[in-house]
Amino acid sequence: MTIEVYWGCGSPYSWRVLLALELKGMPYQSRRLSFSEKELKSAVFLAINPRAQVPAIRDGEFSLYESIAILSYLDAKQPEPPLFGGSAGEQGMVWRLIMECVYYLEPHMTSFAGAIFRGELPQKRQEVIESRQAVEQELARIGEVLTENDYLAGSVISAADIVFYPVIQLLIIAARREDTGEISGKLRNSEFHYPSLFAWCQRIEALPGFERTNPPHWKA
């Protein structure tokens, strides 16, 4: 049975799931929900995810939400190509990277990009600058890893790359909406400041099926 994917345009968490499905070549039915039309609050969707958040999937009678949980489910359902590594060491490395994204990058994505998109810079300017500085430190660390490896956990793409990529893209898009260099810092011209990271993004964007996942609101 084809998996139904409930997602929203501009949600980096939704993008993770779409990337994983395309990478694995798993058939799916797209169920794009509108934030402005409040479709996440519909009775139909609340029966799938009572938290009213995307992404969520429905596979027959089984429903699941939370993006990383969904990645794990997809990997168990179709093991090839593996998203979480093969050996114990590989699995540990992938999960460590995922948790670093969750704990050290995502909170700053929320405070930096969220403030810009919501027009809150005047009152949150210093908080936004501090978050951007923390992001720059994380991107520098990731960039060092990518000078040695094609992907975050080694020579092949993994769930770590799928988790990080949409978060980084949202940060870059937010930075390019703001003209003040003090706010955007190195993020505005990230391709020059983080060349190995930029090359990694290009590798992901060259993957078969990537264009089908690219959020319409984010396309240049």
C-alpha positions as CSV (number, residue, x, y, z in Angstrom):
1,M,0.0,0.0,0.0
2,T,1.2,3.5,-0.9
3,I,2.3,5.7,2.0
4,E,0.3,8.9,2.4
5,V,2.5,11.9,3.4
6,Y,1.0,14.9,5.0
7,W,3.3,17.9,4.7
8,G,3.4,21.7,4.5
9,C,5.4,23.9,2.2
10,G,8.2,25.6,4.0
11,S,8.4,23.0,6.8
12,P,12.0,21.7,7.0
13,Y,10.7,18.7,9.0
14,S,8.4,17.8,6.1
15,W,11.2,18.1,3.7
16,R,13.2,15.4,5.6
17,V,10.5,12.9,5.0
18,L,10.1,13.7,1.3
19,L,13.8,13.4,0.8
20,A,13.9,10.0,2.5
21,L,11.1,8.6,0.4
22,E,12.8,9.8,-2.8
23,L,16.2,8.5,-1.7
24,K,14.7,5.1,-1.0
25,G,12.5,5.1,-4.1
26,M,9.4,4.4,-2.1
27,P,6.1,5.2,-3.7
28,Y,4.0,7.8,-1.8
29,Q,0.9,9.9,-2.1
30,S,1.5,13.6,-1.5
31,R,-1.0,15.3,0.9
32,R,0.1,18.9,1.0
33,L,-1.7,20.9,3.7
34,S,-2.2,24.6,3.8
35,F,-1.1,26.5,6.9
36,S,-3.2,29.6,5.9
37,E,-6.3,27.5,5.4
38,K,-5.8,25.9,8.8
39,E,-6.0,22.4,7.3
40,L,-3.8,21.1,10.1
41,K,-6.7,21.7,12.4
42,S,-9.1,19.7,10.4
43,A,-10.8,16.7,12.0
44,V,-9.3,14.4,9.4
45,F,-5.7,15.5,10.1
46,L,-6.1,15.7,13.9
47,A,-7.1,12.0,13.8
48,I,-3.6,11.3,12.3
49,N,-1.7,13.8,14.4
50,P,-3.5,15.3,17.4
51,R,-0.6,17.8,17.8
52,A,-1.7,19.4,14.5
53,Q,1.9,19.5,13.1
54,V,3.5,18.2,9.9
55,P,4.9,15.9,8.7
56,A,2.8,12.9,9.4
57,I,2.3,9.7,7.4
58,R,-0.4,7.1,7.1
59,D,0.5,3.6,5.9
60,G,-2.7,1.6,5.8
61,E,-4.1,1.7,9.3
62,F,-0.8,2.9,10.8
63,S,-0.2,6.6,11.4
64,L,3.0,8.3,12.6
65,Y,4.3,11.8,13.2
66,E,7.6,13.4,14.1
67,S,10.0,13.6,11.3
68,I,12.9,11.6,12.7
69,A,10.6,8.8,13.9
70,I,9.2,8.7,10.4
71,L,12.7,8.3,9.0
72,S,13.3,5.4,11.3
73,Y,10.0,3.8,10.3
74,L,10.8,4.1,6.6
75,D,14.3,2.6,7.1
76,A,12.8,-0.4,8.9
77,K,10.1,-0.8,6.3
78,Q,12.6,-0.7,3.4
79,P,16.1,-1.2,4.6
80,E,17.9,-0.4,1.3
81,P,19.5,2.0,1.0
82,P,20.1,2.3,4.7
83,L,19.6,5.6,6.4
84,F,21.0,4.8,9.8
85,G,24.2,2.9,8.8
86,G,25.0,-0.8,8.9
87,S,27.4,-1.4,11.8
88,A,27.0,-0.4,15.4
89,G,29.6,2.4,14.9
90,E,27.8,3.8,11.9
91,Q,24.5,3.8,13.7
92,G,26.0,5.5,16.7
93,M,27.6,8.2,14.4
94,V,24.4,8.9,12.5
95,W,22.3,9.2,15.7
96,R,24.9,11.4,17.4
97,L,24.8,13.8,14.4
98,I,21.0,13.8,14.4
99,M,20.9,14.7,18.1
100,E,23.5,17.5,17.5
101,C,21.2,19.0,14.9
102,V,18.2,18.7,17.3
103,Y,20.0,20.2,20.3
104,Y,22.5,22.6,18.9
105,L,21.1,23.9,15.5
106,E,17.3,23.6,15.5
107,P,16.8,25.9,18.5
108,H,18.8,28.7,16.7
109,M,16.9,28.0,13.5
110,T,13.7,28.7,15.4
111,S,14.9,31.9,17.0
112,F,16.9,33.3,14.0
113,A,14.6,32.3,11.0
114,G,11.4,32.5,13.0
115,A,12.1,36.1,14.1
116,I,12.9,37.2,10.5
117,F,9.8,35.5,9.0
118,R,7.5,36.9,11.7
119,G,8.9,40.4,11.4
120,E,10.2,40.4,15.0
121,L,13.7,41.8,14.3
122,P,13.1,45.2,16.0
123,Q,12.4,43.7,19.4
124,K,14.5,40.5,19.1
125,R,17.5,41.9,17.3
126,Q,20.2,40.9,19.9
127,E,18.7,37.5,20.3
128,V,18.7,37.0,16.6
129,I,22.3,38.1,16.3
130,E,23.4,35.7,19.1
131,S,21.5,32.8,17.4
132,R,23.2,33.6,14.1
133,Q,26.6,33.5,15.8
134,A,25.8,30.1,17.3
135,V,24.7,28.9,13.9
136,E,28.0,30.1,12.3
137,Q,29.9,28.1,14.9
138,E,27.9,24.9,14.1
139,L,28.3,25.4,10.3
140,A,32.0,25.8,10.7
141,R,32.2,22.6,12.6
142,I,30.1,20.8,10.0
143,G,32.2,22.3,7.2
144,E,35.3,20.8,8.7
145,V,33.7,17.3,8.7
146,L,32.8,17.8,5.1
147,T,36.3,18.6,4.0
148,E,37.1,15.0,4.8
149,N,33.9,13.3,3.8
150,D,31.3,13.6,1.1
151,Y,28.5,13.2,3.6
152,L,28.2,13.9,7.3
153,A,28.6,10.3,8.5
154,G,31.1,9.2,5.8
155,S,31.1,8.4,2.1
156,V,27.4,7.7,1.7
157,I,24.3,9.8,2.4
158,S,22.5,9.0,5.7
159,A,19.7,10.2,7.9
160,A,22.1,12.7,9.3
161,D,22.3,14.5,6.0
162,I,18.6,14.4,5.5
163,V,18.0,15.8,9.0
164,F,20.5,18.7,8.6
165,Y,20.0,19.7,5.1
166,P,16.5,21.3,5.3
167,V,17.4,23.1,8.6
168,I,20.5,24.7,6.9
169,Q,18.5,25.7,3.9
170,L,15.9,27.5,6.0
171,L,18.6,29.4,7.8
172,I,20.2,30.5,4.6
173,I,16.9,31.5,3.1
174,A,16.1,33.6,6.2
175,A,19.5,35.3,6.1
176,R,19.0,36.3,2.5
177,R,15.7,38.0,3.3
178,E,17.5,40.5,5.6
179,D,19.8,43.1,4.2
180,T,21.6,44.1,7.4
181,G,25.0,42.4,7.4
182,E,25.1,42.5,11.2
183,I,22.0,40.3,11.3
184,S,22.9,37.9,8.5
185,G,26.6,37.6,9.0
186,K,28.3,34.8,7.1
187,L,24.9,33.1,6.4
188,R,24.0,35.6,3.7
189,N,27.0,34.5,1.5
190,S,27.3,31.0,2.9
191,E,28.7,29.6,-0.3
192,F,31.9,31.7,0.1
193,H,32.3,31.2,3.8
194,Y,31.5,27.5,3.9
195,P,32.7,26.0,0.6
196,S,32.7,22.4,1.7
197,L,29.1,22.8,3.1
198,F,28.0,24.4,-0.2
199,A,29.5,21.4,-2.2
200,W,27.6,19.0,0.1
201,C,24.4,20.9,-0.6
202,Q,25.0,20.5,-4.3
203,R,25.6,16.8,-3.9
204,I,22.3,16.4,-2.2
205,E,20.5,18.6,-4.7
206,A,21.9,16.4,-7.5
207,L,20.2,13.3,-6.1
208,P,17.5,11.6,-8.2
209,G,14.1,12.9,-7.1
210,F,15.4,15.9,-5.2
211,E,13.5,18.4,-7.3
212,R,10.2,16.7,-6.5
213,T,10.8,17.4,-2.8
214,N,12.0,21.1,-3.2
215,P,9.4,23.2,-1.4
216,P,7.7,25.5,-4.0
217,H,7.9,28.5,-1.6
218,W,11.6,28.1,-1.3
219,K,12.6,27.8,-5.0
220,A,14.6,30.6,-6.4
